[in-house]
């Protein structure tokens, strides 16, 4: 029987409780445009969510050549039919009236409409002349976690073997570079060891800096259903904010920002001290235990309590829960990845799993999460600081192998240094060695730290900036050429979520105006540049998504992310399929490392690792000496204090993060009525005692100032830890009069006006969660209320004084649980 509910007010929908080891029951969610019903739908077209990393499978409803709604896919292993608020409502952004419909070029200081020939000719002319005058290092590419696998792979071949530049990275650098690095440091290779199905089996789930309820709402539904079923798992939650997970946790630890390594070392200390380790697993599968034990020997809970400002008894309690678990699943996200000592901390979570022998069995594993839907693809395809197919840039045999696949000389693939990370690409643009920067599907003028600096880099005369996107974003407004891109639902391609599940997203409708798929744009550029292989044949021989996918399959063959058992036809079945998918594993692979550590051997590993403090690459000789047999590496890390700490002038720790209803810089979600209304503007969070110390009240207009800049927002008083101020990072300027920067009053809106130019030495991920700031009252609230949702971590401490966030009739979606296994249609 279909039921209705307001999915802004009730983001996680109705419960379908289940017990350990049972399959997660089906619940199919759908939302159709008002006035539409199933009989109006002409076609249902398979896809998955493009607004977070969970990979929720869904079908797009098409009527009269338009997208008119979505429904979850009951048979899919990831969501079993469920959809989150962004999944349900986000498709409406495709219809926004301000979509880019023609290319634009800058003439006389203004962006003016033109045709594709003119736009492409400008790009090709600039690229050719820079190649001739300054060489490949003058050209850089900065891409997204929003495109498809086929597009990243094509871009990687263009950049690496066509142009020959080392400067290619994705905005996944801001998001999940640390996930990749942590997996590489421990297992010698990227790729998620665990599966979302481990939620079905775990008896303890530990969330480290992972606000799962707001970043992966459908995964949180799975956890909620376990929590309401028989034998629920216990939760350990590490987060400075009162997230929904923290409210359900057996133990909630809210440490000072930048102290994750101290906390994790204390947890490891306690688990080793109480001998809750799996000796046999450690001896058979790992190296480095003695060094790890020595490193944490003095890291007692009392020691960590002094650093983290968390009671020692709570740390002991958490260690007890983690140590007693029989099936332990740990998840990690931005609270670790965007913070001080990011990789060092994420690696300690891997260490925790390994010393407890919690890997490769149902319910046991680690999910080093992604934030973006196609982050995994950027990493696999080499568009995010890696060589395609998780190949090792330091291993000449891997480079030769890649050169064979592309039929080019190995010297044509730059591997004199690791691929350039995003923050360094922008630094090179600032210094003037990069003169052309091609930005696809991302908005660094809002998403990178220290925005005044980023705007000045992008606005330079000498930098030729190319942007391809759906809208005239803050970044596009600073570009020299803007290309209108097609998006999800308007083009075909595959994407892979955080637990290695590959989905196909088929084209459902035509893109608006002259907008083109990103793949077509890249292929057109390659053709006009006339890139050739060593036999003078076109370097890029594919011509559409499926032929690009087949080319990628060849590149992935024999590597961990082996796609050779997948085809577009197979992906049009009921469910997505997890890689590796091969002749030996035709149905995909649920968990990695079930029979041992597979990809850490020196000849096959993706990396030899890095020094976690300096970021210096470990040499092949050092790695062979450390890990000749290719076991998991237990890499110890010493706690070091954050670089920017609080002082009298900037007494608060500044934390930034995501809200449930938005994604990225609101490029899409800000144009979706239900999502925008739920969280329409930036706000500032403070604890009750911090608010009273500052003489501030709910709704006051305050200014957050750091040594870089400032922003203004209304105050929400929440259960966040004392000494911290939180600002959501989604808000920019495209919907303000100024358009691309703070207005004349200087009151910025973007969190990144204040964040610091600093990054983790190993993963090169910028730090968005460890800066210092102060607060100033600009105007009293006089009854105003902060535009913060009440449903997530920004819930007020005094709920009765604040109206709850609701969506009303416009946000009513339907769900049904009356469906046959695998077949809600
Ligand atoms: S919103 Fe957060 S999780 Fe999502 S892509 Fe951005 S940084 Fe990653």
Boltz pocket constraint, residues with backbone or C-beta under 6 A from the ligand:
constraints:
  - pocket:
      binder: B
      contacts: [[A, 145], [A, 174], [A, 175], [A, 176], [A, 215], [A, 334], [A, 370], [A, 371], [A, 372], [A, 658], [A, 662], [A, 663], [A, 664]]
      max_distance: 6.0
